[in-house]
Amino acid sequence: MALPGSDRDWTRRASLRPIIGREEALRDIVDLLRADDARLVVLTGPAGVGKSFLALHCARLLEGEFEAGSRMIPLDTVSDPERVMAAIAYRLGVTDGNNRPIEEELAQALRAEELLLVVDTFEHVLPAAADLERLLEQCPRVRALVTSRSRLGVSPEHVVPVEPLIVPAAPTAADTPETALDVAAASAVQLFVRAAQGVRPDFVLTDSNAGAIAQICRLLDGLPLAIELAASWVKFLTPQALAARLTTRLGLLNRGAHDLPPRLRAMRSALQWSYDLLIPEEQRLFRVLAYLPGSWTYEVAEAVAAADTPEAMPGLLTSLIEKSLIQRDAHRPGETRYRMLGIVREYGQEMLAADGEAAEVGARHAAWCLALAIETGPALMGPDQLRCLDRLDAAHEHLARAFDWFHARREATNSLRLAVSLWRFAFARGRIREARRWLEMALEDETAPDALLGEGLFAAGYLAAIQGDLRVAHSYASRGLTLATEQGSRYLEGLALLDLSFVELLHDEIEDADHHVIAALDALASTHGRRDLGIGLIQLGDLRQRRGELREAAGFYLRALAIFRATGEVQAITWALVALGRNAVERGNRPRASIFLRAALTEGGRSADQFRIVESLEGLAAVDAAQEAERAATLIGAADALRAALRFPPAPLDESRRWTTILMARRALGSRFRDAWSAGREMTPAQAIAFAVAPRSESAVVTPPSDTPLHEFATRHGLTHRELDVLRELLRGKSDREIAAALSIGVRTIQTHVAHVFGKLGVRSRHAAVMVLEQAGLLPLQE
C-alpha cells in the first residue's frame, strides 16, 4: 500500500527555525536512530524544553534516509489511549475498510515500508506504548521517535533526556556588570536574541542590555518556550523592564506563536496540560513540593508532604520525576537532592494557594527547618562542625524561607531561636548581613525567654562590631549585660562582657577592654562555656599584644588553641592559629609566623571562614614584604578584594600593619606593584589560598640580573621569573591550558600572567609579543 507524501509542512516549519544550542544533541539523536538496535527513541523533558522542535529537526535530517520518508503524528488531541493506533493510521492514510482491526491494517500497510514515525506528545496516552511496541515488532523497517514528558516504560525504548539551554553563570558579585562578551556564548541568550529579532529586526545584544537578558534566561531556567514567549515582549518592553516584570513569570508568558499547538501557546497551558495528567495523589504531592525553594532532600519532602500513607511517597515522587515535573539535582554531589524548574514551581505554588493548603504546608516546612537549626546549632561548636556547615549550606534557602515565615506571623520566640541557632553558621560562611538582619528583626519583640534574648543580644552585638558598627554593638552589649544582671546569669554576663570588651578593643579603649575581658573570663570559668572561654583568651591576648606584651599574648593564644583543639572546632582553631601567626610577625619570627599562618589558611579553607582567610593573607603578606615584594603585593590584593566582598573593615591596628606592608612592597616594586596587587584582586578565595601556601619557588619574585640576552630583555621590561617562563611557552605556540600543564599552575593564574606579560610589553596579542621579541633580535630564543 502506497503511503501519502511526507509531512512537508512540519519539516518546512523545522527548517524555518534554526537550531540553537541543540547541535550536539541533534547529532547524537540522529546517530542513535541510525543504529541497528535503536528503533524506538524517546525524547523526555519538562514542558517547554523543546522536545517537539528537536524531533522535527531530526525528522528533517533523516527524511532522505528512509524510502518512505518521515511522518509526524501529533497526539495532543487524542484523549483515549485506545485511539492512538487509529490516529497513526489516519495520518498515514490507512483505513479499516477490510473489516479488520485498525492495528492489523496498520501493521499490514507498514510491514514492507522503511519509515520514520515521529510521534509527538505521548505522555497522556502511555497505555498505548504497548501497541506502539507491537507495531514496531511487526514492521522491522519502521523506526519511531517519540516525544513525551515521561518515559514509555517498554523494554526497547532508548530514552534521551532533553535538557534546558545553557544560561550564563550568575556574576560572582552582585555589582559586577555583565557584558555582551560575557553572555553571548550561552545558548539561552542566543535564542532570546533570535526570538527578539523576530518581532524587532533591529534588536541586538549590547553591553547595556546583556545583564538583563542573562537575568531573564536564568529566571526562565533556560526553557526555550519560556524564553521565546518572553522575547516576544521586546516589541513593547526593554529587556531591563522585562526582567523586572518576570519576577512573576507566568503572567507575561502568554504570547506564543500561532503555529504552535494550543497547549504550547502559553507556559500556563503547557503546565496545565502536565498537571491535568496527574492522578489526585500526584497532584497533591506536586503542589506541596512546589512550596520548597531551591533543591531539597527526600527527608524534607517527606516532612512537608506529611502523607497519610508514607509508603506511597517514593512511588509518587518517582512518578513526578518520570513525568519531568521534578529533576534530580546534579549540582550537589554526595547526596540525592531534587528540584523544580522555576516556572514549574511557580505554577505549583499557584495550585497550592488555590487549594488552600499553603498555610499548612508552610507551617510544616518552618517547623522542619527550626528542628534542623536547633539540632545542628550546638554542633557548630564541636568536631562535627564542617559536616554541619555543609548541611546548613545545602538547606540555606529553606532556612531563609522559614525565618520569613515565623517573622511574618510574629512568632518572636521561633524567629529568635532560629536566628540564634544559625548565626555562627552565617558568620562562618560570610553571611553576616543576613545574620544581623535576622537577629535585629527577631530582637524587636522582647517576649522571647530571657536566656534566648541574652544569646541573641550577644550575637547581634558581636556581628555589629565585626562590621565596624560600634555604636550599635555597644548598645546590644549594654542591653545584654543589664539582662544578665537582672537574671543573675553568669553565662549571659560573660557573653555580654565579651561583647563589651570587643567593642572597646576596636575603639582603642585598652584599659576598659582589659578590665571587661578579665571579668568575662571569670564569669565564663564558672559555666560550661569552654568555647567562649577560649574566645575570651584570644581577646585577652589581643589586648596584651596591643600593649606590646608579645610573649604574654602568645601564652594566651596557646591556651585558647589548646581549648579549641579539645573541642575539635575547626573555625576556632583557625582563629587561634591566625592570632599566633600575627604575634610571630610582631616578634620578628618570620619562619614561625609563616608556619602558623599557612596552617590557618589550610584550616580556614576547610571551614570556609573567609574572615580568617583575610587576616591570614595579610599576615603572610607582612612576612613576605621585605624579601618577596611581588608575592606580598599579590596577597594584599587578594585580601583587599575579600574584605570588600565581606564588607569587613580592618581595625585601626590591622590597617596600620596593612599600610606598612604596602609601603614596603611599593618601595621594592615601583610601578609593578599595581600589577601584582591587581592580580591578587582577581583571585577567588580558593586561588588565593593555593597561591599563599604554594612553595616560594612557584611564586612570582623579582627577576635577578642576568647576562643572557633574554634575561636582560626580561629585566628591562620588568618581567618576573614566572612571567619569563610563561613568555617562553607562549613563543613555543602553547595554549594557556598547555602552559598551565607545563608549569604546574592553574589556567586562571596563567591567564593572569599572560595579561601581565602583554601589559609590560605594551601589546595585546601573542602575535604582537612575537613581533617585539623579533625586533629585539631574540628569535629564535637566545638564552
N, C-alpha and C positions, 0 to 999 in steps of 0.2 A: 504494500500500500504506500503510495507516494505521500510524503508529508508536505504540508503547505510551506511556503517560503519562510525563511528565518525572520525573527523579530527585528527588522531594521530600525524601527522607531526606538527600541530600547538601546540597541548598540549605538545608534546615532546620538542619543542623549548622553551616553557614556563618553563618546569621543568629543562632545562639545564642552565637557567639564574636565579640565586637566587633572591628572592625579597629583596630589601634593602630599608629601610625607609618607606615602604608601608604596614607594617604588620597590623597596626590598621585600615587603610583604607580598606585593603583587607577583614578583618573580618567584617567591617561594611557593605561593599557591598554584601558580601555573605549572611549575616543576612538579609539584605534588600530583596534580591532575594528569600529568603525562606519565606518571609512574604506573607500573603494571598493577600494583596492589592497592591503589587508592582510587576506588571507583565511587566512593561516597565521601565527599569533603564537606564539613560543616563549619561555617564561619559563625562564631558566637561572640557576644558582647552586649553591652547595655544599649538602651535606646539612644539613637542619635550618634553612635560611634562610627557609622559609615559602612556597615556590612553590605547593604544592598548596592551601594555605589562601587565598592570594591568587587563585588560579584559581577556587576555589569562590565567592568573593565576586563576582568578575567575572561568573560564570555567573548568580548570583542577580540581579545588577543588570540583566543583559541578557536574562533569560529572556523577559520580556514583549515584547521587540522582535523575536523570531523566532516565526513562526507555529507551528512545531513545538517551540518551547522550546529547552532545552539538555539535553544528556546527558553524564553523567560516565562516562568509560571508563577504569577503573584497569587498568594493565598490570603491576602488581608481581608477579602470579602467572603471567604469561605469559613463558616462558623462550625460546621459539623465535620469531624474527622472522617466520617464515612463518605463524605463527598469529595475528598481530596483527589482520589484517582479519577473521578469524573471530571474534576476541574482540569487536571492534567490532560485528560483525553480531549476535552473541549478545546483547549489551547492548541492541541496538535491536530485538530480536525478529525479525531477518531470518534465514530458514532457506535451506538449499540444496536444497529439495525438487524443484526443476525440473531436477536433474541437470546444472546449470551450475556453474562455479567460483564459490566464495562471493564473490570480488571482483566478479564480474559481477552477482550477485544484489544485493549491497550497493549498487553503483552504480545499478542499476535502481531500487531502493527509494528512494534518496535524490535521484534526478535532479530531481524536482519539489519537493523539500522545502526549506523555509527553516529551517535548524537550526544550532545552535552545538554542536560537539563539543568537550568538554573531555577531552583525552587525557592522563592522569596517569602520570608515571614512564616516560619513553621511552628513558632513557639506555642501557638494556641490550638494546634491540631496534632500534638505529639503522639496520640494513639495511632495515627496514620503512619508513623515511622515504620512499623512492621510491614505495611502494604508497600511502601517505597522499597524496603529491603527486598521483599519478594519480587518486585518488578525488576530490580537490578539483577537478581539471580537468574531470572528468566530471559533477560536481554543482555547478553555478555558484552555487547559493544556500546552500551549506553553507560554514561557516567553522570553523576549528579553533584552539583554544587549547591548547597543549601545554606540559607541564612536563618538564624534562629537565636533568640536570646538565651536559650538553654540547649544543651546537647540533646541529641535524639534518643540516646540510650540503646542503640542497636550495635551489634558487635562489629560490623565492617566500617563504622564511621571513623574518619580522621578529623579530629577537632582542631580548629585553628582559632585561638582567641584573637579578636581584633582589638587592639589597644587604642586609647585616645592618642591624639597627636602630641608631639613633644612641645612643651611650653617652656618659655625662658625661666631659668632659675631665678628665684627672688633675690634681689640685691642683699648683700650681707649687712649693709647698714641702711636704715630707713631713709636717710637723707642723701644716699648715693644715686645720682641720676642715671637712668638707663638710656643709652644712645641707640641710634638705628643700627650701628655696627654690632652692639651687644646682643640685640634680639633678632636680627634679620635671619639667622640660621635656623631658628625654631620653626618647625613646620606649621604649628598653630598660627603663628604670626603671618607666615606666607599665605595661609588660607584666608585669614582675615583681610589682608590687603587685597587679594584677588577678588574676594566677595564684595568688598567695599567698592572696588573699581567697577563692579557690575552695576552699581547704582550711581557712582560718581566717578566717571572715567579719569578725572584729574587727581584722584586720591593717590597719595604716595606716603611711604613710610619716611618719617623725618626724625631728627633728634628731639624735636619738640613734642611729637605725639608717640614716640616709641615706648615711653614708660606706661602711658595709658593703655596702649594696645597690648603690651605684655601683661598688664594687670587684668585686662578683660579676658585674655586667654587663660590666665591662671584661675580666675574666678569661675570660668566655664570648664575647667578641668580638661581642656584640650578636646572637648567633644565637637566634632565637625559640624553637626547640625546646629548646635547651640551657637557656635562661632559664626556660621553663615547667617543665622537669624539675627544675631546681634549686629553684624556688619551691615545688614540692610538699613540700619538706623543712621548710618553716617550721612545719609542724604539730609537728615534733619538735625543731627546732634554731632558735636565734636567728639573724638574719642575720649577726651577728658570728661565731658559731661556724661557720655555713655557709661564710662567706668563707674562714675559716682552713682548712677541710677541702677546699676546692675547689682548693688548690694542685695536687693531682692530680685532674683534673676528671672523668675518665670513670667512676670508681668510683661516684660519687654520682648520676650522671645516668642512672638506670635505673628511674624510676617513672612512665613515660609513661601517658597516659590510655588506657583500654581501648578507646575508639572509634577510636584511631589504628591504621593498618596495622601489623603486627608489626615491619616494618623500621624504624618510626619510634618505637617504644615506648621505645627507649633510644638514646642517641647512638652507643654502640658498634655497635649493629645497623645504624644508618644508615651509619656509616663502613665497616663490614664489607661492606655492600652495594656501596658505591662501589669498595672495594678489589678485591673479587672480580671486578668487571667489567674490570679492567685486564689487559692481556697481561703475561706474566712480565717483559719488559724494562721496562715501565712501572711494575710493582710494585717492581722493584729501585730504579729512579730515585726513586720516591716515598719509599721507605724511607730512602734515602741523604739526600735533600734535607730530610727531616724532622729530621735532626740539626742543621741550620743554624738558628741563632737569628735573631730579628728579620727584617730584609729582607736580600737578597743579590743579587749581580750574577751574570750568566752566567759570568763568569770564575771565581768561587769555586765555583759549581755544577759547572762542568766539572772543576776541580781535585779536588774531593771525590769526584765520581762516578767518575773515572778509568775511564771506559767503555772496553771493548776496541775498540769501534767508535765513535770520537768523531764520525764523520759522522752517526751516528744520533741524537746528543744533541739537536739542535734540534727534530727531529720529535717525539721523546719528550716534551720539555719542553712543546712546543706542545700535544700531546695532553692532558697533565695540566692545562694551563690551560683547555683547552676542556671538560674534564670537571669544572671548578670545584674541583679539589683544590689548585690554586695560583692566586694572584692576582697580577696586576701591581700593584706598589706605587705608588699615586698620590700618596704623600706626599713623594716626593723628586724634584723636577723636575730636568731636565738629564741624567738617565741612566736607563736601564731597569733597574729593580730588581723583585724578586719576593719573595713572602712566602706563608706558610701561615697560616690561622686557627689560633689556639692549640690548639683541641681537635683539629683535623685533624693538627697537628704532633705532639701527644701520642700520638695513635693510631699515627701513622707511626713514632714512636720505640719504641713497644711492638713493632711488627712488626720494626723493626731489631734490637732486643735479642733477640727470639725467633729471628731468623735467624742470630744470632751474628756480625753484621757491625759492631757498634758500635765495637769497639776499632780495627779497621782504618780505619773512616771517621773516627773521632776523631783518629787519628794523622795522616791526610792533611790534615784541616782545621787542626790545630795547626801543621803544617809550612807550610801556605799562609799562615797568619797571621804566623808568625815571619818568613817571607820578606818579607811586606809591611812589617812593622815595621823590619826591617834595611834595606830599600830606602828607606823614607821617613824614618827617623830622622835621618840626616845632613842631608837636605834641609830639615828643620825649622829649620836654622840658616842658610838662604840665601834667595835671591829667590823660590824656589818654595814658600815656607813656607805661604802661605794655601791653595794648592791641596792640599798635603799634609795640612794640618789638616782640611780638608773631607773628604778621602778617609778619613782615620783616624776622623773623626766618624761617617761612614756605616758604618764597619766596627767600631765600638766594642764592640758586643755580641759579635762574633766574637772580638775580641782578648781580651775578658774570659774567654770560654769557653776559649780556647787557654791562657791563663795557668793557669786552674784545672786544665786537662788536664796540663800539664807539672808543676805543683806536686804534684798527687795522685800522680804516678808518680815523684816525687823526681828529676826531670831538672833538677838545680840550674843547670847551665850555660844550658840553654834558658830556664828561668824567669827567670834574671837577665838574659840577653841581651834577652829581650822587655821586661822592666821598664825596663832602661836605655835601650833604643831608644825607649820611649814616654813617659818621664817628662816631657820637655819638652812633648809634646802634652798630657798630663794637666794640667800646670801652666798652659798657655795656655788651656785650656778650663775651668779652675776645679775640676778633679777631683783635688785634692791628697790628700785622704784615701785615695782609691783607689790613687794612685801610691805613697804612703807604704806602704800595706799590702802592695802587690806587692813593693816593694823590700825591706821588712823581712822578709817571708816568704822571699824568694829569698836574702837575705844570711844566713839562719840556717845554710845549708850553705856552707862556705867552700872547696868543692872546685873552684869555677869558676876560670878563668885569672886571674892577678893583675891584669892590665890591666883586665879586666872588673870585678873586685872593687873596684878603686880608683874606677872611674867610678860604680859602684853606691853606694859609701860617700859620695862627693861628693854625688850626687843625693839620697840619703836624708838627709844632714845639712842640705843646703840647704832641703829641704821641711820638715823638722822645725823649722828656725829660722823659716821663714816663718809657721808656725803657732804660734810662741811657745814651742815645746818645747825650750828652750835647753840643758837638761842632756843630753838625748838627742842634740841636734845636735852638741854639743861632743864627745860620745863618738864619734860617727861621724867627725868631722873628725880627732880624735886617732888613731883606727884607720887612717884613710886616710893620714895623714902618716907613721905608722910603716911602713905597707906601702910607700909611695913611697920612703922612705929605704932600706928593705931591698932594693928592686928597683933603686934608682938611677934612677928615672924622674922627670925634671924636670917632665914634663907632669902626672903624678899629684901630684907635690909642689905644683905651682902650684894645682891644684884644691883640695887639702886645705887649703892656706894661705888660699885664698879663703874656704872654709867657716869656718875658724877665725876669720878677721878679721871675717866677717859676724856670727858669734855674739858676739864681743867688742864689736862696734859696738852690737848690741842690748842687751848687758849694760852699756853705757856705759863700757867699759874702753877709752878712746880711744887711749891710748899703745900698748897691746899690739896693738890692732886696726890702728893705723897701721903699726907695725913689720911685722906679718904680711902686710898687703896689699902693701907695697913689696917684700917678699921674694917674694910670689906673682907680682907683675908681672915681677920679674927672672927667675923660673923660666919663666914663660909666654913671655917675649920670645924665648927660645931654641927655642921649639917652633912648631908651625903653628896654635896655638890662638888665632887673631886674635879670634874672638868672645869667648872667655874673657878675653883681654887687655882688651877693651872693658868687660866686666863689672867687671874689677878697677879700671879707671879710674873707673867710676861709684862704686864703693865708696870709692876714694880721695877723690873729690870730696865724697861724703857726710861723710867724716871731716874734711876741711878745712872744710866748711860747719858742722859741729858745733863747730869751734874758732872760728868767726866769720871765717874766711879766705874770704870770699864770692867775691871776684874770682878767686882761685886755684882755688876749687872750680868756678867756671864754665868755666875753662880746661880742666880735666879732663873735664867733661861734654861740651864741644865736641869734644875729641879722641875721646871714645867715640862721639859721634854720627857723626863722620867715618868711623870704622871700621865702624859698623853700616850706614851708607849704602853703603859699598863692598861689604859682604857682601849687602846687599839684604834683610835680615831685618826684617820689619815690627815684630815684637814688641820686638826690641831697640831699634829706632829709637824706639819708644814710650817705653821706659824712659828713654832719654836726653832726650827732649822733656819728660817729666814732671820729671826732675831739673832741667833748665834753667828750667822754669816755676816750680818751688818756690824755686829760687835767686833768680829775679827777684822773687818775692814778698818774700823776706827782704831784698833790696836796695831794696825800696820802688818798684820799677819795675813798676807795675801793668799798663800797656799791654803791655809786653814779656812779662810773666807770662801775660796773657790770650792772647796770640798763641801762645806755646809750649803752654799747657795745652789750648787748643782744638784745636791740631794734634795733640796727644797723644790727645785724645778721638776725633778722626777716625781716627787710625791704630789706636788701641785698639779702636774699634768694628769695624774691618776684621778685626783678628786675634782679636777676642772675648777680649782679655786683661782680665779683669774686675778683676784686682788694680790694674793701671794706671788703669783707669776710676775705681776708688775714689779713688786718690790724685789724679787729675786733678779729680774733682768737689770734693774737699776743698780743693785748691789754688784753684780758681775761686771757691769759697765765701769763702775768705780775701780774694781780690781784691775781691769784691762787698760784703763785710761792712760797710764804712764808708758806702757810698753807696746800695746796693740791698739792704737788710737782708732783705727778704722773699725775694728771689731766693737770697740766701746761705743762709737757713734751709731753703729747699726743697732746695738742693743738698746741704746737710749731711744732711738726712733721707734723700735718695736714697743717699748714700754709706754712712750707718749701716745701712740695710736690706741693701745689698750686702755690707758687711763681715760682718753677722750670717749671711747666707746662705753666705758663703765660709768662715766661722769664721776670719777673718783679723784678729787683734787688732792694734791700732795700736801701733807702737813708742812709747816714752815721749815722744820729741820730737814725733811726729805727734799724740799725744794732747794734748800741751800746746797745739800750734797749733790743734787742733780746738776745744778749750775756749775759746781766745781768740776764735775766730770766733763760737762760740755766744754768748758773753757780749756781744760787740758787737751781734749781731743781736737778742738779748733786750732790751738797753737801748733799741734803736730801736723794737722792735715791741711790747713789753709782752706782753699776753695773746695777741696774734695770732701770736706766734712758734710756738706749738704747732700751730696750723692749717697754717702754711706747712711746718713740719717734717713733719707727718703727710702732707701732700700729696706730699712727696718720697718718703716711705717707701712710698707706694702705687705709685710708678713702676717700670716694668721698666727694666733697663739701657738698652735702646734708647730708651725715652721720656726717661730722664734725660739721655742724650747729646743728644737732639734739643732738650730744654729748655736744656741748658747752652750749646750752640753757637748757639742762636737769637739774632737781634739783640735788643739790650736792650729795644727798644720793644715786643717781644712778651712780655716777662716781666712778672710781677706786681711792681709797685712801689707804695710807699705813696701814696695819693691826696693830692695837694696841696689846700690850702684853695680853695674856690670860693664865689662869691656866689650861684650859681644854686641854687634850692630842691633839685633832685635831687642836686647835688654836696654840698650841706650835709647832706642825708639820708645820702648815702654816707659822708661823713666821720664823721658822728655814729655810724654803725653799724660803722665800721672797714672799709668795703669798699674794695678796691683799684681802680685804673683798670680792670683787666681784668675784675674781678668786676662792676663797674658796667656795662661793655659787655655782659656776659652777662645781667645783670638786665634791661637794655633789651630784648634779644632775647627773653627769657622773657616779658616783658609784651606782646610782639607775637605771642605764641602759637606761637613756633617750637619745633620739637623739638630734642633735643640734636644730632642729625645736621645739621639745618639751621643751628643756631647755629655748629657746627664749620665748616661750609662758608662761612658769612658772615664768620667771624673768622679763617679760615685756621689753625685749631688742630685737633688730634686730638680725636676724640669722647671718648676716655677723659679727656683733660685738661679738656674741657668739663664732663664729669660731676663731676670733682673740684671745679671752680669752682662748679658749681650746689650741690653739697653744702656748700661753704664759705658761699655766699650764704644758704642756708637756715639754717645754723648761726648766722650772725651776726644774722639777722633773727628767730631763735627760732621758725622754722616748719618744717614737714615736707613741704609740697607747694606747687606753683605757685599753686594757688587761695589758699592761706593767704598767700603772698607778695603776691599782688594785693591782698588784704584789708588788709595792713599799709600798702601804699602808698596805698590808697584812704583809709584812716583818717588818713594824714598829709597828705591833700589834694593828692596828686601825680598823680592820674589825672583826665583824660588826662595823659600825660607833660608835666611842666613843666621845661623846660631853660633 
